[in-house]
Amino acid sequence: MRNMKTVTLSASIAAIMALTACGSEGTNSSSSTPAAATPGASTAATTPAPTKKDPVTLTFAISNTVDATPFNKIFKEFEAKTGNKVELQALPGGDFDNMMKTRFSTGDFPDLFLMQPGPKQYVKLRASETLREWSGDKAVWDRIIPTMKDFQADANKKIYGVPFGATGMMGIYYNKDVFAKAGVQPPKNYTDMIESAKKIKAAGVTPFYEGVKDGWPPQVFYFTGWVSNVDPAIGDAGVQNLEKNALKLADIPALKDLFTKQKELKDLGLLQSNPLAGTFDELQNLMGEGKVGMAFMLDGIIPQLEKKFGKDFVTNKIGFFPFPSATDAGTALITPPNQLMIPSKAKNADVAAELVKFMISPEMVDLYYQTSPGIPIFQSAKSSLYPVQQTVKDLIDANKAKINVQNRLTPTFADFQKTLQTFFIDGDVDKALKEFSANYEKDGKAKLLDGFK
């Protein structure tokens, strides 16, 4: 039986900062959570009721890749309190962005919609002209981790979306039995990790696995390595300079060092024999069978391993640690949840705002996590977590977690997976870094962002 631990999110978190691991902008929905916890007492009795008015039916647009179950439970409570109904409009995930932009251009506004995290979405929708602003709404931000507010703000400190859901995570997942066989523990620094990998190899097990054929997996190495190695080197000011193109990716030594480190794993024989043929599916099989020790990976591996090897395996045999730095065990990478947005010209914008505040009330937040457990972003929220998630929760509480840099930047790391596939073939660090930097600038120019024109 799973040894899930009920957690309460501390109000003292001071510095978390957050993908799309695949370098895409698809809807962020963490699916690495265990099955729902048993609900407690009825939530309907204690949630303050919004003011009753003539009932309306709100429209809520959501990607069909997002589980609607917890939302429907909340909407049922909202209807019972107010008489207002919520009509869910599930749009195709792959076309969600384009469909929303089309609806905005034609004036076909939903009352509320769920969008990918971060301020880069404001650019797509011309937020200052089209979206309700939440920046000064104390009733909202008192409920949410403070640095989630900082992360949501644009260059003018304006916020047009309310984060809702759970935090995802990326890092190094490992097979505990493999570690025990090799006599190693989670590393204290990067050198320690390499030495442990050598011991795992000596024990007859592949230390690391990279799914280069699939394209997206090797990017996780850089996202997780960034928060432990690049962020400390350039600081938040450096990220802000990247945002306005006052700092070039190619001019960051700590980033170049990540390319060198990934090449080193291959040169030292610490990857599988043919990483170019590596796939996410094969990684799951080999890690589950104890033939691979570690992988730089997003939390989507958890439900896949559970599906193939069972809940007890994920609970008792899979561990997690951050990408280490040269001096310590590293910083955990976390990914923010989606954000709730209201078009300022929506027919029922005011009622939709009432719904958002109802959704983030303590009782509704707990109801959400009962149905869809995950690492909470709300103050004092309760959720049931796997041990690997609890590890990240503890790092968040210890101020050793930061939001994925791609969620903090408006330009994207365009074509990064193609750059890395070539890099795994030719091993040219300078060429890969230069291409990576040029593609980032190209994306900024395409978006007509300040500093990139």
Secondary structure, 3 states (H helix, E strand, C coil): CCCCEEEECCCCCCCCCCCCCCCCCCCCCCCCCCCCCCCCCCCCCCCCCCCCCCCCEEEEEEECCCCCHHHHHHHHHHHHHHCCEEEEEEECHHHHHHHHHHHHHHCCCCCEEEECCCCHHHHHHCHHHHECCCCCCHHHHCCECHHHHHHHCCCCCCCCCEECCEEEEEEEEEEHHHHHHHCCCCCCCHHHHHHHHHHHHHCCCEEECCCCCCCCCCHHHHHHHHHHHHHHHHHHHHHHHHHCCCCCHHHCHHHHHHHHHHHHHHHCCCCCCCHHHCCHHHHHHHHHCCCEEEEEEECCHHHHHHHHHCHHHHHHHEEEECCCCCCCCCCEEEECCCEEECECCCCCHHHHHHHHHHHCCHHHHHHHHHHCCCEECECCCEEEECHHHHHHHHHHHCCCEEECHHHHCCCCCCCHHHHHHHHHHHCCHHHHHHHHHHHHHHHHHHCCCCCCC
